[in-house]
Amino acid sequence: MPFYGTQTVRHAGFNGMGSITVKNKQKTDYTKYAQKEEIMDKKTIRFFQWSVVSVFIVCIAVFISLTIFMGQKTERAIKNTTDIYMSEMNQQIQQKFRSIIRLRLDQVEGIIKRTPLDTVRTNQELLQELKKYVNHTK
């Protein structure tokens, strides 16, 4: 525990002529305390500086890891969305293709039913009739 006042210290020493002199010397412990506090202040400032640097490094590490994590999540979400979209588009295209094929088959079946079997036609005549029918439906 430092002493904040002054205290008297007896100091004995030789004066140059061989005799011993005793002097009362006033010594202040405040200067020692100030020196200790200055050393503590330097340590505290150094600790604070290292703490700030450490917190800054931790923040950078957290933001980098969050950026990487969110990038991976975003990539997965986009991939899932793309997969769902493409599968639905595939189903729609298949349904349209089936509908068109069914329509064309029904048209051919109608032509076959309409054409009597007893009349013989050439392939050219049937082909022209089909072309005429297809052009008419467009």
C-alpha positions in Angstrom: 0.0 0.0 0.0 1.7 3.3 -1.0 2.1 6.1 1.3 0.7 9.5 0.0 2.3 11.8 2.4 5.9 12.7 3.3 8.1 10.9 5.7 11.3 11.7 7.3 14.2 9.5 6.6 17.5 9.8 8.4 20.3 9.6 6.0 23.9 9.1 7.2 26.9 9.7 5.0 30.4 11.0 4.9 31.0 14.6 4.2 34.4 14.8 2.4 36.5 15.5 5.5 36.0 12.1 7.2 33.3 13.1 9.6 29.8 11.6 9.6 26.9 13.8 9.0 23.3 13.0 9.6 20.7 14.9 7.6 16.9 14.7 7.8 15.7 14.2 4.3 12.1 14.7 3.2 11.1 11.9 0.8 7.9 11.8 -1.0 6.3 8.4 -1.8 4.0 10.1 -4.3 6.7 10.1 -7.0 7.2 6.3 -6.5 3.5 5.9 -6.8 3.3 8.1 -9.9 6.1 6.0 -11.5 4.2 2.8 -10.6 1.0 4.2 -11.9 2.8 5.3 -15.1 4.0 1.8 -15.6 0.5 0.5 -14.9 -0.9 3.0 -17.4 1.5 1.8 -20.0 0.5 -1.8 -19.3 -3.2 -0.9 -19.4 -2.8 1.0 -22.6 -0.9 -1.9 -24.2 -3.6 -4.3 -23.0 -6.3 -2.1 -24.4 -4.5 -1.8 -27.7 -4.1 -5.6 -28.0 -7.7 -6.0 -27.0 -8.9 -3.7 -29.7 -6.7 -5.5 -32.3 -7.9 -8.9 -31.1 -11.6 -7.8 -31.3 -11.0 -6.4 -34.8 -9.4 -9.7 -35.9 -12.3 -11.7 -34.4 -14.8 -9.4 -36.2 -13.0 -9.9 -39.5 -13.0 -13.7 -39.0 -16.7 -13.7 -38.1 -17.6 -11.6 -41.1 -15.5 -13.7 -43.5 -17.0 -17.0 -42.1 -20.6 -15.5 -42.4 -19.9 -14.4 -45.9 -18.7 -17.9 -46.9 -21.6 -19.5 -45.1 -24.2 -17.3 -46.6 -22.6 -17.7 -50.1 -23.0 -21.5 -49.7 -26.6 -21.2 -48.5 -27.4 -18.9 -51.4 -25.8 -21.2 -53.9 -27.9 -24.2 -52.5 -31.1 -22.1 -52.6 -30.5 -21.1 -56.2 -29.7 -24.7 -57.2 -32.9 -25.9 -55.5 -35.0 -23.2 -57.1 -33.4 -24.0 -60.5 -34.1 -27.7 -60.1 -37.7 -27.1 -59.2 -38.2 -24.7 -62.1 -36.6 -27.0 -64.6 -38.5 -30.0 -63.5 -41.8 -28.1 -63.7 -40.9 -26.8 -67.2 -40.1 -30.4 -68.2 -43.5 -31.6 -67.1 -45.3 -28.8 -68.9 -43.4 -29.4 -72.1 -44.1 -33.1 -71.9 -47.8 -32.4 -71.3 -47.9 -30.0 -74.3 -46.1 -32.6 -76.5 -48.5 -35.3 -75.4 -51.5 -33.1 -76.2 -50.2 -32.2 -79.6 -49.4 -35.8 -80.4 -52.9 -36.9 -79.2 -54.4 -34.1 -81.3 -52.5 -35.2 -84.4 -53.4 -38.9 -83.9 -57.1 -38.0 -83.4 -56.9 -36.0 -86.7 -55.4 -39.0 -88.5 -58.0 -41.3 -87.0 -60.7 -38.9 -88.1 -59.3 -38.9 -91.6 -59.1 -42.7 -91.6 -62.7 -43.0 -90.4 -64.0 -40.5 -92.9 -62.3 -42.2 -95.8 -64.3 -45.2 -97.0 -62.5 -48.4 -97.4 -64.0 -49.3 -100.7 -62.5 -46.3 -102.5 -58.9 -46.7 -103.3 -56.8 -43.6 -103.2 -53.2 -43.2 -103.9 -50.8 -42.1 -101.4 -50.4 -38.7 -103.1 -54.1 -37.9 -102.8 -54.1 -38.8 -99.1 -51.0 -36.7 -98.5 -52.5 -33.7 -100.2 -55.7 -34.1 -98.2 -53.7 -34.2 -95.0 -51.7 -31.1 -95.9 -54.9 -29.3 -96.8 -56.4 -30.3 -93.5 -53.3 -29.3 -91.5 -53.1 -25.9 -93.3 -56.7 -25.3 -92.6 -56.4 -25.9 -88.8 -53.5 -23.5 -88.4 
